[in-house]
Amino acid sequence: MWIRGVTVLLAAVLLVSGCVRTNDGVREVRTDEAVANRVSAALEYLQMDRPNEARQHLVRALEMDNRNARAHNAMALLYRYEDDAEREEEHYRKALRADRDYAPARTNYGTMLLREGRYREAVRELRRAADNQAYDRRALAYEHLGRAHVQLEQPEEALAAFNRAVRLDRNAVRPYLELARLHHEKGNFRTAANYFGEYTNRVGGVDNQGPRALWIGIRIAEANGNRRERETMERVLEEEFPRSPEFRAWREWREQEGYS
């Protein structure tokens, strides 16, 4: 998922490109194209769960240009795949030293910081990525920025970030769930229901929701007096996720509310 959206090409094709012929007839490697080809091949191998082949291409790319931001970002993704956070962070930092405006690396770095619980640092990196007007995935940066603000208990900032995410990406999904939850917590129950309804439509119905979404939806439906919707989601939660923390929270909630 963390390398979703990366454009990759067939490795066999990539390896024969990136060269030009000089006036003397001597083949000369065009470094920028050769590095880009190596990085694309590496990302394809990583998507195929073949990290060793990916590493070979990335090592060669960095030998050709050790200050290539895209190559360092890809190497960081390889270390993410291998669950090596220390080296992952090292290569994000190298990518951003090479090109401070390379937003994909800054977004990935911010996401890593979020995953590591370093929320204030995550906000700083994700804000910079989201503010980059040339970046075509600003919505993703705003989505992760919203998550960081949630962890810092900054609901207004989180709402603003998730709102930007849905405005920038017509296909957004998760931000609608987060907006529904935040508005429910603020007591804006109708607004919460609207956002949750949009989320439900985008995932293809209640049956396609996970336990967290169902638990959020149950409370929103209850707050709006939508008994039928609540009971439908309760049935799915009980039948599909009886061992989830959300199921246990729902059972405790039912007891407190006096449901039989």
Phi, psi and omega in degrees: 000323184286352172245016179297139177094350178286130179278123181235156179236165180296132184299322182298327178284319185297323187291343181258003181254177176091017181234151174230165180249127180281176179298330179282354183086008180272130180285132183232129182281129172275108191302315185298317179291319181297318178296314180301320179295317179297317181296316179298318178297318180298317181293326176295315178299323180294321176296334179270009182060043177235073186295330181295316177294321177300315181299319180303315180293320182288322176300316180294319179300316181286335172293324179284325181206098185282358178243032179267115185297319182295322180294318178293322177298318179294321178296323177298319179295325176297315178291331172297317178301323182271003178061043178245085188295325182297312179286329175302310180297320179304317184281330172298318180295320178295320178300317184282336172290325179288323181208099184294343180262009181280091189297324178303318179293322181292321176295314179297321178295314178300322178294322177297316179297321177298314179298327182275359180081015180262071195291321180294321176295321179298317179302316182299312183290316183291326176297318180294320178294317182294330181278354181281104186295339181274353185277126185274000178237040179299327180301320178296317179298318179294322179299312180291327176298318177300319179297321178296318178296325176300314181296331179273005181057050177238075189297324181293318178294323178295316178301315180299318181293315180294324176298318177296323181299315183286333177288327183275339183228107181293342181261010181300149180234296187302321181303330178295322177294317180294322177295321177298314181297315182294319179291326175299317180294331178277354181088009178270074193291322179291319177297318178301317180296322179296315180293320180293323177297321177295318178299314181300318178297321184287333177267356175091025175112170182299323184295344180260011181265150176275177184296324180296313179297319180298318181294321175297314182297323179300314182291325177293317179297318179297317182296332181262004179072023181266081186298317183298316178296318179299314183294325178296314180291325176297320179298315180295317179299317182290321183280323188261333187226052185291347181253008183277154174301326180294324177296318179295320178296321179296318179298317178296320179296318179299318180296317180294325182277353177082021177282147179274000000 
